[in-house]
Amino acid sequence: MSNLFTDSFHGSVFATIFDKPFRVFERNDNVPDMWSRLENLIKIIGNNSVIGQIDENLDNIIGEKVKYNKENIDMLKDKSIKYLKQSLNFETEL
């Protein structure tokens, strides 16, 4: 199992979608909008341990198992699909 180390919101989302362990690190430029999106994602997945610290020993997390709140993710996925179907007047299942 490979780990992802990123400072990217999109990288974190893809790691979540594909059930990959990841650590996200805050950027030095401290762009608040980007970090607030990451905070929201972290709340959804229910795992604060994905927030990395620059001085942490990354050897300790290599190969760790994924621990995301799948119920929250599935609920939001279903809500998004329902919204899209309603917006597009799409009645059949995708």
PDB file with one MODEL, atoms N, CA, C and O in Angstrom:
MODEL        1
ATOM      1  N   MET A   1       0.853  -1.176   0.000  1.00  0.00           N
ATOM      2  CA  MET A   1       0.000   0.000   0.000  1.00  0.00           C
ATOM      3  C   MET A   1       0.894   1.231   0.000  1.00  0.00           C
ATOM      4  O   MET A   1       1.797   1.347   0.828  1.00  0.00           O
ATOM      5  N   SER A   2       0.646   2.144  -0.920  1.00  0.00           N
ATOM      6  CA  SER A   2       1.468   3.342  -0.992  1.00  0.00           C
ATOM      7  C   SER A   2       0.770   4.512  -0.313  1.00  0.00           C
ATOM      8  O   SER A   2      -0.457   4.608  -0.304  1.00  0.00           O
ATOM      9  N   ASN A   3       1.567   5.381   0.243  1.00  0.00           N
ATOM     10  CA  ASN A   3       1.065   6.573   0.915  1.00  0.00           C
ATOM     11  C   ASN A   3       1.243   7.774   0.003  1.00  0.00           C
ATOM     12  O   ASN A   3       2.139   7.802  -0.841  1.00  0.00           O
ATOM     13  N   LEU A   4       0.380   8.766   0.182  1.00  0.00           N
ATOM     14  CA  LEU A   4       0.485  10.016  -0.549  1.00  0.00           C
ATOM     15  C   LEU A   4       0.830  11.107   0.443  1.00  0.00           C
ATOM     16  O   LEU A   4       0.214  11.213   1.504  1.00  0.00           O
ATOM     17  N   PHE A   5       1.803  11.906   0.102  1.00  0.00           N
ATOM     18  CA  PHE A   5       2.180  13.068   0.895  1.00  0.00           C
ATOM     19  C   PHE A   5       1.953  14.280   0.013  1.00  0.00           C
ATOM     20  O   PHE A   5       2.525  14.376  -1.072  1.00  0.00           O
ATOM     21  N   THR A   6       1.115  15.212   0.473  1.00  0.00           N
ATOM     22  CA  THR A   6       0.689  16.301  -0.401  1.00  0.00           C
ATOM     23  C   THR A   6       0.427  17.573   0.392  1.00  0.00           C
ATOM     24  O   THR A   6       0.305  17.547   1.616  1.00  0.00           O
ATOM     25  N   ASP A   7       0.343  18.674  -0.321  1.00  0.00           N
ATOM     26  CA  ASP A   7      -0.165  19.927   0.243  1.00  0.00           C
ATOM     27  C   ASP A   7      -1.371  20.378  -0.582  1.00  0.00           C
ATOM     28  O   ASP A   7      -1.765  21.544  -0.544  1.00  0.00           O
ATOM     29  N   SER A   8      -1.946  19.438  -1.322  1.00  0.00           N
ATOM     30  CA  SER A   8      -2.998  19.735  -2.288  1.00  0.00           C
ATOM     31  C   SER A   8      -4.361  19.210  -1.832  1.00  0.00           C
ATOM     32  O   SER A   8      -4.474  18.079  -1.361  1.00  0.00           O
ATOM     33  N   PHE A   9      -5.381  20.038  -1.976  1.00  0.00           N
ATOM     34  CA  PHE A   9      -6.750  19.612  -1.711  1.00  0.00           C
ATOM     35  C   PHE A   9      -7.134  18.476  -2.652  1.00  0.00           C
ATOM     36  O   PHE A   9      -7.679  17.461  -2.219  1.00  0.00           O
ATOM     37  N   HIS A  10      -6.850  18.650  -3.930  1.00  0.00           N
ATOM     38  CA  HIS A  10      -7.251  17.643  -4.909  1.00  0.00           C
ATOM     39  C   HIS A  10      -6.516  16.326  -4.689  1.00  0.00           C
ATOM     40  O   HIS A  10      -7.107  15.259  -4.850  1.00  0.00           O
ATOM     41  N   GLY A  11      -5.254  16.384  -4.329  1.00  0.00           N
ATOM     42  CA  GLY A  11      -4.519  15.169  -4.005  1.00  0.00           C
ATOM     43  C   GLY A  11      -5.148  14.438  -2.834  1.00  0.00           C
ATOM     44  O   GLY A  11      -5.229  13.210  -2.830  1.00  0.00           O
ATOM     45  N   SER A  12      -5.594  15.194  -1.843  1.00  0.00           N
ATOM     46  CA  SER A  12      -6.243  14.609  -0.670  1.00  0.00           C
ATOM     47  C   SER A  12      -7.583  13.973  -1.038  1.00  0.00           C
ATOM     48  O   SER A  12      -7.925  12.904  -0.531  1.00  0.00           O
ATOM     49  N   VAL A  13      -8.331  14.620  -1.909  1.00  0.00           N
ATOM     50  CA  VAL A  13      -9.611  14.072  -2.356  1.00  0.00           C
ATOM     51  C   VAL A  13      -9.404  12.765  -3.108  1.00  0.00           C
ATOM     52  O   VAL A  13     -10.105  11.784  -2.862  1.00  0.00           O
ATOM     53  N   PHE A  14      -8.443  12.754  -4.025  1.00  0.00           N
ATOM     54  CA  PHE A  14      -8.195  11.525  -4.786  1.00  0.00           C
ATOM     55  C   PHE A  14      -7.705  10.398  -3.879  1.00  0.00           C
ATOM     56  O   PHE A  14      -8.077   9.242  -4.080  1.00  0.00           O
ATOM     57  N   ALA A  15      -6.888  10.716  -2.897  1.00  0.00           N
ATOM     58  CA  ALA A  15      -6.449   9.686  -1.949  1.00  0.00           C
ATOM     59  C   ALA A  15      -7.654   9.115  -1.213  1.00  0.00           C
ATOM     60  O   ALA A  15      -7.726   7.906  -0.992  1.00  0.00           O
ATOM     61  N   THR A  16      -8.587   9.957  -0.837  1.00  0.00           N
ATOM     62  CA  THR A  16      -9.799   9.507  -0.150  1.00  0.00           C
ATOM     63  C   THR A  16     -10.645   8.637  -1.067  1.00  0.00           C
ATOM     64  O   THR A  16     -11.103   7.568  -0.662  1.00  0.00           O
ATOM     65  N   ILE A  17     -10.855   9.085  -2.292  1.00  0.00           N
ATOM     66  CA  ILE A  17     -11.667   8.328  -3.252  1.00  0.00           C
ATOM     67  C   ILE A  17     -11.092   6.934  -3.478  1.00  0.00           C
ATOM     68  O   ILE A  17     -11.835   5.955  -3.554  1.00  0.00           O
ATOM     69  N   PHE A  18      -9.774   6.849  -3.585  1.00  0.00           N
ATOM     70  CA  PHE A  18      -9.132   5.578  -3.893  1.00  0.00           C
ATOM     71  C   PHE A  18      -8.642   4.834  -2.650  1.00  0.00           C
ATOM     72  O   PHE A  18      -7.849   3.898  -2.750  1.00  0.00           O
ATOM     73  N   ASP A  19      -9.126   5.261  -1.471  1.00  0.00           N
ATOM     74  CA  ASP A  19      -8.804   4.591  -0.200  1.00  0.00           C
ATOM     75  C   ASP A  19      -7.307   4.450   0.036  1.00  0.00           C
ATOM     76  O   ASP A  19      -6.835   3.388   0.441  1.00  0.00           O
ATOM     77  N   LYS A  20      -6.570   5.509  -0.215  1.00  0.00           N
ATOM     78  CA  LYS A  20      -5.127   5.507   0.009  1.00  0.00           C
ATOM     79  C   LYS A  20      -4.805   6.329   1.249  1.00  0.00           C
ATOM     80  O   LYS A  20      -5.389   7.393   1.456  1.00  0.00           O
ATOM     81  N   PRO A  21      -3.892   5.852   2.067  1.00  0.00           N
ATOM     82  CA  PRO A  21      -3.463   6.667   3.204  1.00  0.00           C
ATOM     83  C   PRO A  21      -2.720   7.900   2.703  1.00  0.00           C
ATOM     84  O   PRO A  21      -1.968   7.827   1.731  1.00  0.00           O
ATOM     85  N   PHE A  22      -2.931   9.022   3.366  1.00  0.00           N
ATOM     86  CA  PHE A  22      -2.241  10.240   2.953  1.00  0.00           C
ATOM     87  C   PHE A  22      -1.967  11.128   4.150  1.00  0.00           C
ATOM     88  O   PHE A  22      -2.590  11.002   5.204  1.00  0.00           O
ATOM     89  N   ARG A  23      -1.024  12.024   3.958  1.00  0.00           N
ATOM     90  CA  ARG A  23      -0.754  13.102   4.894  1.00  0.00           C
ATOM     91  C   ARG A  23      -0.803  14.383   4.082  1.00  0.00           C
ATOM     92  O   ARG A  23      -0.217  14.472   3.003  1.00  0.00           O
ATOM     93  N   VAL A  24      -1.502  15.365   4.608  1.00  0.00           N
ATOM     94  CA  VAL A  24      -1.566  16.663   3.956  1.00  0.00           C
ATOM     95  C   VAL A  24      -0.831  17.656   4.844  1.00  0.00           C
ATOM     96  O   VAL A  24      -1.002  17.686   6.062  1.00  0.00           O
ATOM     97  N   PHE A  25      -0.010  18.463   4.194  1.00  0.00           N
ATOM     98  CA  PHE A  25       0.813  19.432   4.906  1.00  0.00           C
ATOM     99  C   PHE A  25       0.376  20.836   4.527  1.00  0.00           C
ATOM    100  O   PHE A  25       0.083  21.119   3.365  1.00  0.00           O
ATOM    101  N   GLU A  26       0.336  21.709   5.521  1.00  0.00           N
ATOM    102  CA  GLU A  26      -0.053  23.090   5.267  1.00  0.00           C
ATOM    103  C   GLU A  26       1.042  23.782   4.467  1.00  0.00           C
ATOM    104  O   GLU A  26       2.230  23.608   4.740  1.00  0.00           O
ATOM    105  N   ARG A  27       0.637  24.556   3.494  1.00  0.00           N
ATOM    106  CA  ARG A  27       1.590  25.275   2.645  1.00  0.00           C
ATOM    107  C   ARG A  27       2.202  26.437   3.410  1.00  0.00           C
ATOM    108  O   ARG A  27       1.584  26.992   4.319  1.00  0.00           O
ATOM    109  N   ASN A  28       3.407  26.793   3.038  1.00  0.00           N
ATOM    110  CA  ASN A  28       4.087  27.918   3.677  1.00  0.00           C
ATOM    111  C   ASN A  28       3.403  29.239   3.405  1.00  0.00           C
ATOM    112  O   ASN A  28       3.494  30.165   4.211  1.00  0.00           O
ATOM    113  N   ASP A  29       2.704  29.340   2.258  1.00  0.00           N
ATOM    114  CA  ASP A  29       2.045  30.607   1.935  1.00  0.00           C
ATOM    115  C   ASP A  29       0.760  30.809   2.728  1.00  0.00           C
ATOM    116  O   ASP A  29       0.176  31.892   2.707  1.00  0.00           O
ATOM    117  N   ASN A  30       0.315  29.752   3.434  1.00  0.00           N
ATOM    118  CA  ASN A  30      -0.865  29.820   4.306  1.00  0.00           C
ATOM    119  C   ASN A  30      -2.082  30.426   3.636  1.00  0.00           C
ATOM    120  O   ASN A  30      -2.741  31.294   4.207  1.00  0.00           O
ATOM    121  N   VAL A  31      -2.381  29.979   2.441  1.00  0.00           N
ATOM    122  CA  VAL A  31      -3.566  30.458   1.729  1.00  0.00           C
ATOM    123  C   VAL A  31      -4.789  29.952   2.475  1.00  0.00           C
ATOM    124  O   VAL A  31      -5.045  28.748   2.470  1.00  0.00           O
ATOM    125  N   PRO A  32      -5.562  30.837   3.124  1.00  0.00           N
ATOM    126  CA  PRO A  32      -6.658  30.384   3.979  1.00  0.00           C
ATOM    127  C   PRO A  32      -7.757  29.626   3.240  1.00  0.00           C
ATOM    128  O   PRO A  32      -8.299  28.662   3.782  1.00  0.00           O
ATOM    129  N   ASP A  33      -8.099  30.030   2.029  1.00  0.00           N
ATOM    130  CA  ASP A  33      -9.174  29.359   1.303  1.00  0.00           C
ATOM    131  C   ASP A  33      -8.832  27.898   1.032  1.00  0.00           C
ATOM    132  O   ASP A  33      -9.689  27.024   1.154  1.00  0.00           O
ATOM    133  N   MET A  34      -7.579  27.634   0.665  1.00  0.00           N
ATOM    134  CA  MET A  34      -7.168  26.267   0.373  1.00  0.00           C
ATOM    135  C   MET A  34      -7.215  25.430   1.644  1.00  0.00           C
ATOM    136  O   MET A  34      -7.696  24.297   1.611  1.00  0.00           O
ATOM    137  N   TRP A  35      -6.735  25.949   2.739  1.00  0.00           N
ATOM    138  CA  TRP A  35      -6.695  25.163   3.965  1.00  0.00           C
ATOM    139  C   TRP A  35      -8.104  24.935   4.517  1.00  0.00           C
ATOM    140  O   TRP A  35      -8.365  23.887   5.107  1.00  0.00           O
ATOM    141  N   SER A  36      -9.000  25.876   4.342  1.00  0.00           N
ATOM    142  CA  SER A  36     -10.366  25.673   4.842  1.00  0.00           C
ATOM    143  C   SER A  36     -11.057  24.535   4.099  1.00  0.00           C
ATOM    144  O   SER A  36     -11.849  23.804   4.694  1.00  0.00           O
ATOM    145  N   ARG A  37     -10.771  24.374   2.810  1.00  0.00           N
ATOM    146  CA  ARG A  37     -11.319  23.239   2.060  1.00  0.00           C
ATOM    147  C   ARG A  37     -10.771  21.930   2.616  1.00  0.00           C
ATOM    148  O   ARG A  37     -11.498  20.944   2.735  1.00  0.00           O
ATOM    149  N   LEU A  38      -9.491  21.928   2.955  1.00  0.00           N
ATOM    150  CA  LEU A  38      -8.896  20.723   3.529  1.00  0.00           C
ATOM    151  C   LEU A  38      -9.492  20.413   4.892  1.00  0.00           C
ATOM    152  O   LEU A  38      -9.735  19.250   5.214  1.00  0.00           O
ATOM    153  N   GLU A  39      -9.727  21.442   5.692  1.00  0.00           N
ATOM    154  CA  GLU A  39     -10.360  21.224   7.000  1.00  0.00           C
ATOM    155  C   GLU A  39     -11.743  20.600   6.836  1.00  0.00           C
ATOM    156  O   GLU A  39     -12.114  19.706   7.597  1.00  0.00           O
ATOM    157  N   ASN A  40     -12.505  21.062   5.852  1.00  0.00           N
ATOM    158  CA  ASN A  40     -13.825  20.486   5.598  1.00  0.00           C
ATOM    159  C   ASN A  40     -13.721  19.030   5.171  1.00  0.00           C
ATOM    160  O   ASN A  40     -14.500  18.191   5.623  1.00  0.00           O
ATOM    161  N   LEU A  41     -12.767  18.727   4.307  1.00  0.00           N
ATOM    162  CA  LEU A  41     -12.563  17.342   3.883  1.00  0.00           C
ATOM    163  C   LEU A  41     -12.185  16.463   5.079  1.00  0.00           C
ATOM    164  O   LEU A  41     -12.692  15.350   5.220  1.00  0.00           O
ATOM    165  N   ILE A  42     -11.314  16.956   5.918  1.00  0.00           N
ATOM    166  CA  ILE A  42     -10.868  16.188   7.087  1.00  0.00           C
ATOM    167  C   ILE A  42     -12.039  15.925   8.032  1.00  0.00           C
ATOM    168  O   ILE A  42     -12.131  14.842   8.610  1.00  0.00           O
ATOM    169  N   LYS A  43     -12.921  16.885   8.195  1.00  0.00           N
ATOM    170  CA  LYS A  43     -14.125  16.669   9.019  1.00  0.00           C
ATOM    171  C   LYS A  43     -15.008  15.592   8.400  1.00  0.00           C
ATOM    172  O   LYS A  43     -15.550  14.747   9.113  1.00  0.00           O
ATOM    173  N   ILE A  44     -15.154  15.617   7.091  1.00  0.00           N
ATOM    174  CA  ILE A  44     -16.001  14.640   6.406  1.00  0.00           C
ATOM    175  C   ILE A  44     -15.444  13.231   6.574  1.00  0.00           C
ATOM    176  O   ILE A  44     -16.191  12.299   6.871  1.00  0.00           O
ATOM    177  N   ILE A  45     -14.132  13.072   6.384  1.00  0.00           N
ATOM    178  CA  ILE A  45     -13.558  11.732   6.480  1.00  0.00           C
ATOM    179  C   ILE A  45     -13.356  11.293   7.920  1.00  0.00           C
ATOM    180  O   ILE A  45     -13.118  10.114   8.183  1.00  0.00           O
ATOM    181  N   GLY A  46     -13.449  12.238   8.864  1.00  0.00           N
ATOM    182  CA  GLY A  46     -13.376  11.893  10.281  1.00  0.00           C
ATOM    183  C   GLY A  46     -12.026  11.370  10.736  1.00  0.00           C
ATOM    184  O   GLY A  46     -11.954  10.466  11.568  1.00  0.00           O
ATOM    185  N   ASN A  47     -10.947  11.939  10.188  1.00  0.00           N
ATOM    186  CA  ASN A  47      -9.622  11.444  10.547  1.00  0.00           C
ATOM    187  C   ASN A  47      -8.625  12.596  10.580  1.00  0.00           C
ATOM    188  O   ASN A  47      -8.022  12.940   9.564  1.00  0.00           O
ATOM    189  N   ASN A  48      -8.462  13.189  11.765  1.00  0.00           N
ATOM    190  CA  ASN A  48      -7.519  14.306  11.909  1.00  0.00           C
ATOM    191  C   ASN A  48      -6.068  13.891  11.764  1.00  0.00           C
ATOM    192  O   ASN A  48      -5.196  14.739  11.573  1.00  0.00           O
ATOM    193  N   SER A  49      -5.801  12.604  11.852  1.00  0.00           N
ATOM    194  CA  SER A  49      -4.407  12.159  11.783  1.00  0.00           C
ATOM    195  C   SER A  49      -3.813  12.324  10.393  1.00  0.00           C
ATOM    196  O   SER A  49      -2.614  12.110  10.214  1.00  0.00           O
ATOM    197  N   VAL A  50      -4.617  12.697   9.403  1.00  0.00           N
ATOM    198  CA  VAL A  50      -4.075  12.912   8.055  1.00  0.00           C
ATOM    199  C   VAL A  50      -3.316  14.232   7.959  1.00  0.00           C
ATOM    200  O   VAL A  50      -2.614  14.470   6.977  1.00  0.00           O
ATOM    201  N   ILE A  51      -3.450  15.092   8.967  1.00  0.00           N
ATOM    202  CA  ILE A  51      -2.725  16.363   8.956  1.00  0.00           C
ATOM    203  C   ILE A  51      -1.277  16.082   9.346  1.00  0.00           C
ATOM    204  O   ILE A  51      -0.993  15.608  10.446  1.00  0.00           O
ATOM    205  N   GLY A  52      -0.377  16.382   8.428  1.00  0.00           N
ATOM    206  CA  GLY A  52       1.035  16.111   8.660  1.00  0.00           C
ATOM    207  C   GLY A  52       1.737  17.271   9.333  1.00  0.00           C
ATOM    208  O   GLY A  52       1.327  18.426   9.225  1.00  0.00           O
ATOM    209  N   GLN A  53       2.794  16.933  10.021  1.00  0.00           N
ATOM    210  CA  GLN A  53       3.672  17.932  10.634  1.00  0.00           C
ATOM    211  C   GLN A  53       5.040  17.818   9.962  1.00  0.00           C
ATOM    212  O   GLN A  53       5.533  16.714   9.730  1.00  0.00           O
ATOM    213  N   ILE A  54       5.632  18.932   9.659  1.00  0.00           N
ATOM    214  CA  ILE A  54       6.897  18.950   8.924  1.00  0.00           C
ATOM    215  C   ILE A  54       7.971  18.122   9.633  1.00  0.00           C
ATOM    216  O   ILE A  54       8.798  17.495   8.971  1.00  0.00           O
ATOM    217  N   ASP A  55       7.970  18.110  10.944  1.00  0.00           N
ATOM    218  CA  ASP A  55       9.039  17.430  11.682  1.00  0.00           C
ATOM    219  C   ASP A  55       8.692  15.999  12.096  1.00  0.00           C
ATOM    220  O   ASP A  55       9.459  15.379  12.833  1.00  0.00           O
ATOM    221  N   GLU A  56       7.557  15.456  11.641  1.00  0.00           N
ATOM    222  CA  GLU A  56       7.195  14.096  12.054  1.00  0.00           C
ATOM    223  C   GLU A  56       8.012  13.053  11.309  1.00  0.00           C
ATOM    224  O   GLU A  56       8.496  13.296  10.204  1.00  0.00           O
ATOM    225  N   ASN A  57       8.156  11.899  11.925  1.00  0.00           N
ATOM    226  CA  ASN A  57       8.865  10.785  11.312  1.00  0.00           C
ATOM    227  C   ASN A  57       7.885  10.046  10.411  1.00  0.00           C
ATOM    228  O   ASN A  57       7.018   9.318  10.895  1.00  0.00           O
ATOM    229  N   LEU A  58       8.018  10.230   9.121  1.00  0.00           N
ATOM    230  CA  LEU A  58       7.068   9.663   8.168  1.00  0.00           C
ATOM    231  C   LEU A  58       7.205   8.149   8.048  1.00  0.00           C
ATOM    232  O   LEU A  58       6.300   7.490   7.537  1.00  0.00           O
ATOM    233  N   ASP A  59       8.320   7.589   8.509  1.00  0.00           N
ATOM    234  CA  ASP A  59       8.481   6.132   8.493  1.00  0.00           C
ATOM    235  C   ASP A  59       7.395   5.448   9.314  1.00  0.00           C
ATOM    236  O   ASP A  59       7.028   4.307   9.035  1.00  0.00           O
ATOM    237  N   ASN A  60       6.881   6.140  10.322  1.00  0.00           N
ATOM    238  CA  ASN A  60       5.867   5.552  11.204  1.00  0.00           C
ATOM    239  C   ASN A  60       4.522   5.349  10.520  1.00  0.00           C
ATOM    240  O   ASN A  60       3.703   4.561  10.993  1.00  0.00           O
ATOM    241  N   ILE A  61       4.282   6.047   9.414  1.00  0.00           N
ATOM    242  CA  ILE A  61       2.968   5.937   8.789  1.00  0.00           C
ATOM    243  C   ILE A  61       2.976   5.172   7.481  1.00  0.00           C
ATOM    244  O   ILE A  61       1.913   4.913   6.915  1.00  0.00           O
ATOM    245  N   ILE A  62       4.144   4.805   6.989  1.00  0.00           N
ATOM    246  CA  ILE A  62       4.216   4.055   5.744  1.00  0.00           C
ATOM    247  C   ILE A  62       3.473   2.733   5.924  1.00  0.00           C
ATOM    248  O   ILE A  62       3.759   1.976   6.851  1.00  0.00           O
ATOM    249  N   GLY A  63       2.536   2.465   5.051  1.00  0.00           N
ATOM    250  CA  GLY A  63       1.788   1.216   5.099  1.00  0.00           C
ATOM    251  C   GLY A  63       0.632   1.200   6.087  1.00  0.00           C
ATOM    252  O   GLY A  63       0.025   0.149   6.297  1.00  0.00           O
ATOM    253  N   GLU A  64       0.310   2.341   6.702  1.00  0.00           N
ATOM    254  CA  GLU A  64      -0.810   2.340   7.640  1.00  0.00           C
ATOM    255  C   GLU A  64      -2.121   2.124   6.902  1.00  0.00           C
ATOM    256  O   GLU A  64      -2.236   2.456   5.722  1.00  0.00           O
ATOM    257  N   LYS A  65      -3.088   1.581   7.578  1.00  0.00           N
ATOM    258  CA  LYS A  65      -4.381   1.290   6.969  1.00  0.00           C
ATOM    259  C   LYS A  65      -5.235   2.558   6.885  1.00  0.00           C
ATOM    260  O   LYS A  65      -5.090   3.484   7.685  1.00  0.00           O
ATOM    261  N   VAL A  66      -6.117   2.569   5.904  1.00  0.00           N
ATOM    262  CA  VAL A  66      -7.025   3.691   5.697  1.00  0.00           C
ATOM    263  C   VAL A  66      -8.104   3.669   6.772  1.00  0.00           C
ATOM    264  O   VAL A  66      -8.671   2.619   7.075  1.00  0.00           O
ATOM    265  N   LYS A  67      -8.380   4.828   7.341  1.00  0.00           N
ATOM    266  CA  LYS A  67      -9.412   4.941   8.374  1.00  0.00           C
ATOM    267  C   LYS A  67     -10.257   6.180   8.100  1.00  0.00           C
ATOM    268  O   LYS A  67     -10.106   7.211   8.757  1.00  0.00           O
ATOM    269  N   TYR A  68     -11.149   6.062   7.121  1.00  0.00           N
ATOM    270  CA  TYR A  68     -12.018   7.177   6.758  1.00  0.00           C
ATOM    271  C   TYR A  68     -13.452   6.823   7.107  1.00  0.00           C
ATOM    272  O   TYR A  68     -13.831   5.652   7.093  1.00  0.00           O
ATOM    273  N   ASN A  69     -14.247   7.831   7.419  1.00  0.00           N
ATOM    274  CA  ASN A  69     -15.658   7.646   7.735  1.00  0.00           C
ATOM    275  C   ASN A  69     -16.427   7.444   6.425  1.00  0.00           C
ATOM    276  O   ASN A  69     -16.868   8.405   5.795  1.00  0.00           O
ATOM    277  N   LYS A  70     -16.574   6.199   6.037  1.00  0.00           N
ATOM    278  CA  LYS A  70     -17.219   5.862   4.759  1.00  0.00           C
ATOM    279  C   LYS A  70     -18.691   6.267   4.749  1.00  0.00           C
ATOM    280  O   LYS A  70     -19.225   6.601   3.691  1.00  0.00           O
ATOM    281  N   GLU A  71     -19.359   6.246   5.905  1.00  0.00           N
ATOM    282  CA  GLU A  71     -20.770   6.640   5.954  1.00  0.00           C
ATOM    283  C   GLU A  71     -20.939   8.096   5.538  1.00  0.00           C
ATOM    284  O   GLU A  71     -21.834   8.418   4.756  1.00  0.00           O
ATOM    285  N   ASN A  72     -20.085   8.978   6.055  1.00  0.00           N
ATOM    286  CA  ASN A  72     -20.158  10.396   5.674  1.00  0.00           C
ATOM    287  C   ASN A  72     -19.884  10.580   4.192  1.00  0.00           C
ATOM    288  O   ASN A  72     -20.575  11.338   3.511  1.00  0.00           O
ATOM    289  N   ILE A  73     -18.874   9.883   3.700  1.00  0.00           N
ATOM    290  CA  ILE A  73     -18.516  10.005   2.290  1.00  0.00           C
ATOM    291  C   ILE A  73     -19.660   9.514   1.406  1.00  0.00           C
ATOM    292  O   ILE A  73     -20.028  10.186   0.442  1.00  0.00           O
ATOM    293  N   ASP A  74     -20.223   8.353   1.722  1.00  0.00           N
ATOM    294  CA  ASP A  74     -21.322   7.804   0.928  1.00  0.00           C
ATOM    295  C   ASP A  74     -22.564   8.687   0.996  1.00  0.00           C
ATOM    296  O   ASP A  74     -23.255   8.865  -0.007  1.00  0.00           O
ATOM    297  N   MET A  75     -22.849   9.238   2.168  1.00  0.00           N
ATOM    298  CA  MET A  75     -24.009  10.108   2.323  1.00  0.00           C
ATOM    299  C   MET A  75     -23.868  11.347   1.434  1.00  0.00           C
ATOM    300  O   MET A  75     -24.816  11.731   0.748  1.00  0.00           O
ATOM    301  N   LEU A  76     -22.698  11.966   1.448  1.00  0.00           N
ATOM    302  CA  LEU A  76     -22.483  13.155   0.620  1.00  0.00           C
ATOM    303  C   LEU A  76     -22.469  12.814  -0.864  1.00  0.00           C
ATOM    304  O   LEU A  76     -22.924  13.605  -1.690  1.00  0.00           O
ATOM    305  N   LYS A  77     -21.953  11.653  -1.198  1.00  0.00           N
ATOM    306  CA  LYS A  77     -21.965  11.201  -2.595  1.00  0.00           C
ATOM    307  C   LYS A  77     -23.405  11.032  -3.075  1.00  0.00           C
ATOM    308  O   LYS A  77     -23.761  11.510  -4.152  1.00  0.00           O
ATOM    309  N   ASP A  78     -24.232  10.355  -2.280  1.00  0.00           N
ATOM    310  CA  ASP A  78     -25.643  10.163  -2.631  1.00  0.00           C
ATOM    311  C   ASP A  78     -26.377  11.501  -2.743  1.00  0.00           C
ATOM    312  O   ASP A  78     -27.185  11.701  -3.650  1.00  0.00           O
ATOM    313  N   LYS A  79     -26.091  12.403  -1.822  1.00  0.00           N
ATOM    314  CA  LYS A  79     -26.713  13.727  -1.848  1.00  0.00           C
ATOM    315  C   LYS A  79     -26.327  14.476  -3.124  1.00  0.00           C
ATOM    316  O   LYS A  79     -27.164  15.142  -3.733  1.00  0.00           O
ATOM    317  N   SER A  80     -25.065  14.367  -3.523  1.00  0.00           N
ATOM    318  CA  SER A  80     -24.598  15.040  -4.743  1.00  0.00           C
ATOM    319  C   SER A  80     -25.255  14.456  -5.992  1.00  0.00           C
ATOM    320  O   SER A  80     -25.658  15.191  -6.893  1.00  0.00           O
ATOM    321  N   ILE A  81     -25.358  13.142  -6.037  1.00  0.00           N
ATOM    322  CA  ILE A  81     -25.993  12.486  -7.186  1.00  0.00           C
ATOM    323  C   ILE A  81     -27.464  12.882  -7.266  1.00  0.00           C
ATOM    324  O   ILE A  81     -27.976  13.157  -8.351  1.00  0.00           O
ATOM    325  N   LYS A  82     -28.135  12.911  -6.134  1.00  0.00           N
ATOM    326  CA  LYS A  82     -29.552  13.311  -6.103  1.00  0.00           C
ATOM    327  C   LYS A  82     -29.707  14.753  -6.600  1.00  0.00           C
ATOM    328  O   LYS A  82     -30.610  15.050  -7.382  1.00  0.00           O
ATOM    329  N   TYR A  83     -28.835  15.631  -6.150  1.00  0.00           N
ATOM    330  CA  TYR A  83     -28.888  17.029  -6.587  1.00  0.00           C
ATOM    331  C   TYR A  83     -28.687  17.131  -8.099  1.00  0.00           C
ATOM    332  O   TYR A  83     -29.422  17.845  -8.782  1.00  0.00           O
ATOM    333  N   LEU A  84     -27.696  16.418  -8.614  1.00  0.00           N
ATOM    334  CA  LEU A  84     -27.441  16.465 -10.052  1.00  0.00           C
ATOM    335  C   LEU A  84     -28.620  15.931 -10.853  1.00  0.00           C
ATOM    336  O   LEU A  84     -28.987  16.510 -11.875  1.00  0.00           O
ATOM    337  N   LYS A  85     -29.218  14.830 -10.399  1.00  0.00           N
ATOM    338  CA  LYS A  85     -30.373  14.267 -11.095  1.00  0.00           C
ATOM    339  C   LYS A  85     -31.539  15.250 -11.103  1.00  0.00           C
ATOM    340  O   LYS A  85     -32.199  15.434 -12.126  1.00  0.00           O
ATOM    341  N   GLN A  86     -31.786  15.877  -9.961  1.00  0.00           N
ATOM    342  CA  GLN A  86     -32.879  16.844  -9.892  1.00  0.00           C
ATOM    343  C   GLN A  86     -32.592  18.051 -10.774  1.00  0.00           C
ATOM    344  O   GLN A  86     -33.481  18.547 -11.466  1.00  0.00           O
ATOM    345  N   SER A  87     -31.366  18.515 -10.749  1.00  0.00           N
ATOM    346  CA  SER A  87     -30.998  19.684 -11.557  1.00  0.00           C
ATOM    347  C   SER A  87     -31.107  19.424 -13.043  1.00  0.00           C
ATOM    348  O   SER A  87     -31.433  20.319 -13.823  1.00  0.00           O
ATOM    349  N   LEU A  88     -30.831  18.197 -13.422  1.00  0.00           N
ATOM    350  CA  LEU A  88     -30.853  17.829 -14.839  1.00  0.00           C
ATOM    351  C   LEU A  88     -32.164  17.170 -15.255  1.00  0.00           C
ATOM    352  O   LEU A  88     -32.307  16.725 -16.394  1.00  0.00           O
ATOM    353  N   ASN A  89     -33.117  17.110 -14.331  1.00  0.00           N
ATOM    354  CA  ASN A  89     -34.388  16.442 -14.570  1.00  0.00           C
ATOM    355  C   ASN A  89     -34.169  15.017 -15.078  1.00  0.00           C
ATOM    356  O   ASN A  89     -34.799  14.576 -16.040  1.00  0.00           O
ATOM    357  N   PHE A  90     -33.269  14.320 -14.414  1.00  0.00           N
ATOM    358  CA  PHE A  90     -32.886  12.972 -14.804  1.00  0.00           C
ATOM    359  C   PHE A  90     -33.540  12.000 -13.839  1.00  0.00           C
ATOM    360  O   PHE A  90     -33.213  12.004 -12.652  1.00  0.00           O
ATOM    361  N   GLU A  91     -34.449  11.175 -14.311  1.00  0.00           N
ATOM    362  CA  GLU A  91     -35.256  10.331 -13.447  1.00  0.00           C
ATOM    363  C   GLU A  91     -34.726   8.906 -13.260  1.00  0.00           C
ATOM    364  O   GLU A  91     -35.019   8.280 -12.241  1.00  0.00           O
ATOM    365  N   THR A  92     -33.965   8.386 -14.205  1.00  0.00           N
ATOM    366  CA  THR A  92     -33.506   7.002 -14.094  1.00  0.00           C
ATOM    367  C   THR A  92     -32.205   6.928 -13.308  1.00  0.00           C
ATOM    368  O   THR A  92     -31.512   7.928 -13.122  1.00  0.00           O
ATOM    369  N   GLU A  93     -31.889   5.713 -12.848  1.00  0.00           N
ATOM    370  CA  GLU A  93     -30.668   5.496 -12.085  1.00  0.00           C
ATOM    371  C   GLU A  93     -29.451   5.650 -12.985  1.00  0.00           C
ATOM    372  O   GLU A  93     -29.496   5.327 -14.172  1.00  0.00           O
ATOM    373  N   LEU A  94     -28.364   6.148 -12.406  1.00  0.00           N
ATOM    374  CA  LEU A  94     -27.099   6.253 -13.140  1.00  0.00           C
ATOM    375  C   LEU A  94     -26.382   4.925 -13.115  1.00  0.00           C
ATOM    376  O   LEU A  94     -25.294   4.800 -13.678  1.00  0.00           O
TER     377      LEU A  94
ENDMDL
END
